[in-house]
C-alpha cells in the first residue's frame, strides 16, 4: 500500500479540541498497490471529524448499517461519535485522501460549505485542485515550518470553498462550461505567442464556435480573443519592465508580427504606448 501522511503532533491523536475555531490534526492519502483490501472499523467512531475524498476508483462505506458504494468524485464525512466502517479493494484501484479535524467552529464551517446536518456523502466532482490542496496540507504537517498551524485551517477552508463552488456550478449547470473554459485558458496561456484561430480551436474540441465564445465570456467576463490579448499585454509589460528588448522584439515574443499594430493594441489596453510605459517604469524610484 502507498501511504503519504502527516500528523500535527507526529502521531495520530483522536481528540476533540474546542480551544480554537478550526484545527487540522492529520491528513493523508492511501493507494492500494499489492494489498488485496483494506478495512477500517471503528464501532464508536472518533472524537474528531473525518473527511474522505475518493479521487479515483471506488470504496465502500457503511451508513446506518447499510453498505454503500462510493465512486470517484465524492466526499464522505464522519462526524464525532458516528460509527465508522469502510473498505477499499485492490481490484477497484482506489485513491483515497483523508483529513481529521476539530474545533469550536467545525460544524459551522462544514454547514456553510455544503455539509449540512445529516449529510454523510456529498458529490464534489473530480478536480486536481482537491489533490493539490490535500498534498499541501500533508506537506505542511510533515515539514511544520513557522506558522504552519495557522496556515492549515486556511488550506482546509480553501478545500471546502472548492467543494462549495462545485455545488454552485452543478446547480447552475455550468459544470461543462467550467471544464471547457479551464482547458481553453490553459491552452491560451501556453500558446499565446502563436496565431490562435478561435474557430479552429473550438472545432478541435468538438464545440460550436458560438457556444464556446458565449460560454467563455460567461465564465471569464471576456471573449477568447480579449483574453488572449490580455495575456499577451501582461507578458509584454513584464518584458518592458525586466528586459532591454526593443519594442519590435517584444512584439514578436508575445505574438505580434507588426510592431506598429502591437503598439496600437498595447496603447488601447494599457492606456499608454509601450515606450511611455517603459519610461514611466524606469523613472520610478
Secondary structure, DSSP 8 states (H G I E B T S, - for coil): -EEEEEETTSS-------SSS-EEEEEEEEE-SS-SEEEEEETT--SSEEEEEEEESEEEEEETTEEEEEETTEEEEE-TT--EEEEEEGGGT-EEEEEEEE-TTHHHHHHHTT--TT--EEE----HHHHHHHHHHHHHHHH--TTHHHHHHHHHHHHHHHHHHHHHHHHHT-HHHHHHHHHHHHHHHHHTTS---HHHHHHHTT--HHHHHHHHHHHHSS-HHHHHHHHHHHHHHHHHHH----HHHHHHHTT-S-HHHHHHHHHHHHSS-HHHHHHHHHH--
